[in-house]
Amino acid sequence: MLNRRILRIKAFKVVYSRVENPSMTLPEAEAELERSCEATRDLYLRMLAVAGPLTREAQARIDAARHKFNPSEAELHPNMKFALNRIAPALEEDPDFSKLVKKKKISWDNDDVFLRNLYDSIRGKEYFRRYMEDPSGSLAADAALFCRIYEEEFSGAQALDDILEDLSIYWNDELEYALTWCCRSLEQMGKGKPWTLPELFMSEMPGPDGRESDRAFVRNLVRSAMRGFDRYYQMISEVTPKWDTGRICATDLALIICGLAEADAFLAIDYRTTINEFVEISKYYSTPESRAFVNGVLDKLINKK
């Protein structure tokens, strides 16, 4: 599930915590890394679990309209296609999925306003209208609809961001990645395959044998950064004489230390790949000037070795 780019970001965040908290120990850093990695899969599970509550919202609307004092013909004989979709029950009746949801205490029960607004938004979309008007129905069509919902309704939704931010500090910038994996699971279910929990690391997913362990990669990256932190800090000080290291942006410092740690710990990785990866990460987590600064310092220090 977690690829090398995501793992580098997680390592960077742990090292950033070390920059901000000098008393942080290696065991604490490793524990933080473990929580961060597992949190991404938890977010995937939470978002996948919205299918059931959203379906029940549709069913509740239909029932309420039927029991109005003077319901219309359309309300008495509603289109039940979405309310009877096959995806929600397939997930909720799956013993492995339901067990995990219960174990991790995943629930949307307190988010009824969000679900109502979400359903209203979906009902107003052209893709939903086409789905409802299509007289044919299939598991594949239901899966495709949910993929469309996940792609179009959740990204950039402030109400959802607020919900997730209250639940976990690890979820503030991982929604897009989790949604991608939700869609992958839905696509497989649309082909008639049962839901399966993705392995936590990409190297553990089905594929060619002999792949290097991503779990070992990120653990060793954090260990290298933590153990060499003071040495890397001194190295940065020596090549930035015009800068007091205390004035260097904390995110830049963490990115450079991660780059140096990777270059030390993984000689088989081309140093240019390492530099490029952390420069790319700097675009999203640091200042506009960071790209050039991180690139320049890493290039100078790695090439001095």
C-alpha positions as CSV (number, residue, x, y, z in Angstrom):
1,M,0.0,0.0,0.0
2,L,2.6,2.5,1.0
3,N,5.1,3.4,-1.7
4,R,8.6,4.8,-1.4
5,R,7.5,8.4,-1.9
6,I,4.9,8.2,0.9
7,L,7.5,6.4,3.1
8,R,10.1,9.2,2.6
9,I,7.4,11.7,3.6
10,K,6.7,9.7,6.7
11,A,10.4,9.5,7.6
12,F,10.7,13.3,6.9
13,K,7.9,14.0,9.3
14,V,9.5,11.9,12.1
15,V,12.8,13.7,11.6
16,Y,11.0,17.0,11.6
17,S,9.6,16.0,15.0
18,R,13.2,15.4,16.1
19,V,14.2,18.9,14.9
20,E,11.4,20.4,16.9
21,N,11.9,18.1,19.9
22,P,15.7,17.5,20.6
23,S,14.9,15.1,23.4
24,M,13.2,12.6,21.1
25,T,14.8,9.2,21.3
26,L,15.2,6.5,18.6
27,P,12.6,4.2,20.2
28,E,10.1,7.1,20.3
29,A,10.9,7.9,16.6
30,E,10.4,4.3,15.6
31,A,7.1,4.2,17.5
32,E,6.0,7.4,15.8
33,L,6.9,5.9,12.4
34,E,4.8,2.8,13.1
35,R,1.8,4.8,14.1
36,S,2.1,7.0,11.0
37,C,2.3,4.1,8.6
38,E,-0.7,2.2,10.1
39,A,-2.7,5.5,10.2
40,T,-2.8,5.6,6.3
41,R,-4.4,2.2,6.1
42,D,-6.8,3.2,8.9
43,L,-7.8,6.2,6.8
44,Y,-8.4,3.9,3.9
45,L,-10.7,1.8,6.0
46,R,-12.6,4.7,7.4
47,M,-13.3,6.1,3.9
48,L,-14.3,2.7,2.5
49,A,-16.7,2.3,5.4
50,V,-18.7,5.4,4.3
51,A,-20.4,3.3,1.7
52,G,-22.8,1.7,4.2
53,P,-23.9,4.9,6.0
54,L,-24.3,6.8,2.7
55,T,-26.6,4.0,1.4
56,R,-28.6,4.1,4.6
57,E,-29.0,7.8,4.2
58,A,-30.6,7.2,0.8
59,Q,-32.8,4.5,2.2
60,A,-33.9,6.8,5.0
61,R,-34.8,9.6,2.6
62,I,-36.9,7.2,0.6
63,D,-38.7,5.9,3.7
64,A,-39.4,9.4,4.9
65,A,-40.9,10.5,1.6
66,R,-43.1,7.4,1.4
67,H,-44.6,8.2,4.8
68,K,-45.4,11.8,4.1
69,F,-49.0,12.9,4.6
70,N,-49.6,13.2,0.9
71,P,-46.7,11.5,-1.0
72,S,-46.5,11.9,-4.7
73,E,-46.5,9.0,-7.1
74,A,-42.7,9.2,-7.5
75,E,-42.3,9.2,-3.8
76,L,-44.5,6.1,-3.4
77,H,-42.7,4.3,-6.2
78,P,-39.1,5.6,-6.0
79,N,-36.1,4.6,-7.9
80,M,-34.3,2.2,-5.5
81,K,-31.2,1.5,-7.6
82,F,-28.7,3.3,-5.4
83,A,-30.5,2.4,-2.1
84,L,-30.1,-1.3,-3.2
85,N,-26.6,-1.1,-4.5
86,R,-24.5,-4.2,-4.1
87,I,-21.3,-2.5,-2.8
88,A,-22.4,-1.4,0.7
89,P,-23.7,-4.8,1.7
90,A,-20.8,-6.6,0.2
91,L,-18.5,-4.6,2.4
92,E,-20.6,-4.6,5.6
93,E,-21.3,-8.3,5.3
94,D,-17.7,-9.2,4.7
95,P,-16.5,-10.8,8.0
96,D,-12.9,-9.5,7.7
97,F,-14.0,-5.9,6.8
98,S,-16.7,-5.8,9.5
99,K,-14.3,-7.2,12.1
100,L,-11.6,-4.5,11.3
101,V,-14.2,-1.7,11.4
102,K,-15.4,-2.9,14.8
103,K,-11.9,-3.4,16.1
104,K,-10.8,0.1,15.1
105,K,-14.0,1.7,16.2
106,I,-14.7,3.2,12.8
107,S,-18.1,4.9,12.7
108,W,-19.9,7.7,10.8
109,D,-22.7,7.8,13.4
110,N,-21.8,11.3,14.6
111,D,-21.4,12.7,11.1
112,D,-25.1,12.7,10.0
113,V,-24.9,16.3,8.7
114,F,-21.9,15.5,6.5
115,L,-23.7,12.4,5.1
116,R,-26.9,14.4,4.4
117,N,-24.9,17.1,2.6
118,L,-22.9,14.4,0.8
119,Y,-26.0,12.7,-0.5
120,D,-27.5,16.0,-1.6
121,S,-24.4,16.8,-3.5
122,I,-24.3,13.3,-5.2
123,R,-28.0,13.5,-6.2
124,G,-27.3,16.8,-8.0
125,K,-24.5,15.4,-10.2
126,E,-24.9,14.3,-13.9
127,Y,-23.0,11.0,-13.3
128,F,-25.5,10.0,-10.6
129,R,-28.5,10.9,-12.8
130,R,-27.1,8.7,-15.6
131,Y,-26.5,5.8,-13.2
132,M,-30.0,6.0,-11.8
133,E,-31.6,6.3,-15.3
134,D,-29.8,3.2,-16.7
135,P,-32.3,0.4,-16.5
136,S,-29.5,-2.2,-16.3
137,G,-27.7,-2.9,-13.1
138,S,-24.6,-4.7,-12.1
139,L,-22.0,-5.0,-9.4
140,A,-19.5,-3.4,-11.8
141,A,-21.8,-0.4,-12.3
142,D,-22.3,0.0,-8.6
143,A,-18.6,-0.1,-8.0
144,A,-18.0,2.4,-10.8
145,L,-20.5,4.8,-9.2
146,F,-18.8,4.6,-5.8
147,C,-15.4,5.2,-7.5
148,R,-16.8,8.3,-9.1
149,I,-18.2,9.4,-5.7
150,Y,-14.8,8.9,-4.1
151,E,-13.0,10.7,-6.9
152,E,-15.3,13.8,-7.1
153,E,-17.0,14.3,-3.7
154,F,-14.2,13.9,-1.1
155,S,-11.2,15.8,-2.5
156,G,-11.2,19.3,-1.2
157,A,-14.3,18.9,0.9
158,Q,-13.7,21.1,3.9
159,A,-16.4,19.4,6.1
160,L,-14.6,16.1,5.6
161,D,-11.2,17.6,6.2
162,D,-12.5,19.0,9.5
163,I,-13.8,15.6,10.5
164,L,-10.6,13.8,9.7
165,E,-8.4,16.4,11.4
166,D,-10.4,15.9,14.6
167,L,-9.8,12.2,14.5
168,S,-6.1,11.9,13.7
169,I,-3.1,14.2,13.4
170,Y,-1.7,11.8,10.7
171,W,-4.6,12.3,8.2
172,N,-4.2,16.0,7.3
173,D,-2.5,15.3,3.9
174,E,-3.1,11.6,3.1
175,L,-6.7,11.7,2.0
176,E,-5.9,11.6,-1.7
177,Y,-3.7,8.6,-1.3
178,A,-6.2,6.7,0.8
179,L,-9.0,7.5,-1.8
180,T,-6.9,6.0,-4.6
181,W,-6.7,2.8,-2.7
182,C,-10.4,2.8,-2.0
183,C,-11.0,3.0,-5.7
184,R,-8.6,0.2,-6.3
185,S,-10.5,-2.0,-3.9
186,L,-13.9,-1.0,-5.4
187,E,-12.6,-1.8,-8.9
188,Q,-11.7,-5.3,-7.7
189,M,-15.0,-5.8,-6.0
190,G,-16.7,-4.7,-9.2
191,K,-15.0,-7.6,-10.9
192,G,-16.6,-10.0,-8.4
193,K,-13.5,-10.4,-6.2
194,P,-13.9,-10.3,-2.5
195,W,-12.6,-7.4,-0.5
196,T,-9.1,-7.9,0.9
197,L,-7.1,-5.7,3.2
198,P,-4.1,-4.2,1.3
199,E,-0.7,-5.1,2.7
200,L,0.8,-2.1,4.5
201,F,3.9,-1.9,2.3
202,M,4.0,-2.1,-1.5
203,S,6.8,-4.6,-1.4
204,E,4.5,-6.9,0.5
205,M,1.7,-6.7,-2.1
206,P,1.4,-9.5,-4.7
207,G,4.0,-9.2,-7.4
208,P,7.5,-10.4,-8.4
209,D,9.6,-12.1,-5.8
210,G,12.9,-10.7,-4.6
211,R,11.7,-7.1,-4.1
212,E,13.5,-5.1,-1.4
213,S,11.5,-4.6,1.8
214,D,9.8,-1.2,2.0
215,R,9.3,-1.8,5.7
216,A,13.1,-2.2,6.2
217,F,13.7,0.8,3.9
218,V,11.7,3.3,6.0
219,R,12.9,1.9,9.3
220,N,16.5,2.0,8.3
221,L,16.1,5.5,6.9
222,V,14.7,6.8,10.2
223,R,17.4,5.0,12.2
224,S,20.1,6.4,10.0
225,A,18.7,9.9,10.4
226,M,18.3,9.7,14.2
227,R,21.7,8.1,14.8
228,G,23.5,10.5,12.6
229,F,21.4,13.6,13.4
230,D,24.1,15.5,15.2
231,R,26.8,14.7,12.6
232,Y,24.4,15.7,9.8
233,Y,23.6,18.9,11.6
234,Q,27.3,19.8,11.9
235,M,27.8,19.0,8.2
236,I,25.0,21.4,7.2
237,S,26.4,24.1,9.4
238,E,29.8,23.8,7.7
239,V,28.4,24.3,4.2
240,T,26.0,27.1,5.1
241,P,28.4,29.7,6.8
242,K,26.1,32.6,5.9
243,W,23.3,30.9,7.8
244,D,23.0,30.3,11.4
245,T,21.5,26.7,11.5
246,G,19.0,27.9,14.1
247,R,17.6,30.1,11.3
248,I,17.3,27.4,8.7
249,C,13.7,26.4,8.2
250,A,12.9,23.3,10.3
251,T,11.4,21.5,7.4
252,D,14.4,22.2,5.2
253,L,16.7,20.9,8.0
254,A,14.6,17.7,8.3
255,L,14.6,17.2,4.5
256,I,18.4,17.6,4.2
257,I,19.1,15.3,7.1
258,C,16.8,12.7,5.6
259,G,18.6,13.0,2.3
260,L,22.0,12.6,3.9
261,A,20.7,9.6,5.9
262,E,19.4,7.9,2.8
263,A,22.6,8.5,1.0
264,D,24.5,6.9,3.9
265,A,22.2,4.0,4.5
266,F,21.4,3.0,0.9
267,L,24.4,3.1,-1.3
268,A,22.6,1.2,-4.1
269,I,20.2,4.1,-4.6
270,D,21.5,6.6,-7.0
271,Y,22.2,9.8,-5.1
272,R,20.5,11.8,-7.7
273,T,17.3,9.9,-7.0
274,T,17.6,10.6,-3.3
275,I,18.2,14.3,-3.9
276,N,15.3,14.6,-6.4
277,E,12.9,12.8,-4.0
278,F,13.5,15.2,-1.1
279,V,13.5,18.2,-3.4
280,E,10.1,17.1,-4.7
281,I,8.8,16.7,-1.1
282,S,10.1,20.2,-0.3
283,K,7.6,21.6,-2.8
284,Y,4.7,20.5,-0.7
285,Y,6.1,20.9,2.8
286,S,8.4,23.9,2.8
287,T,8.9,27.4,1.5
288,P,9.1,28.5,-2.2
289,E,12.9,29.0,-1.8
290,S,13.4,25.5,-0.3
291,R,13.6,23.6,-3.5
292,A,16.9,25.3,-4.6
293,F,18.3,25.4,-1.0
294,V,17.6,21.7,-0.3
295,N,18.9,20.7,-3.7
296,G,22.1,22.8,-3.3
297,V,23.0,21.6,0.2
298,L,22.3,17.9,-0.5
299,D,24.2,18.0,-3.8
300,K,27.2,19.7,-2.1
301,L,27.3,17.4,0.9
302,I,26.6,14.1,-0.9
303,N,29.2,14.8,-3.5
304,K,31.8,15.5,-0.8
305,K,31.6,12.0,0.5
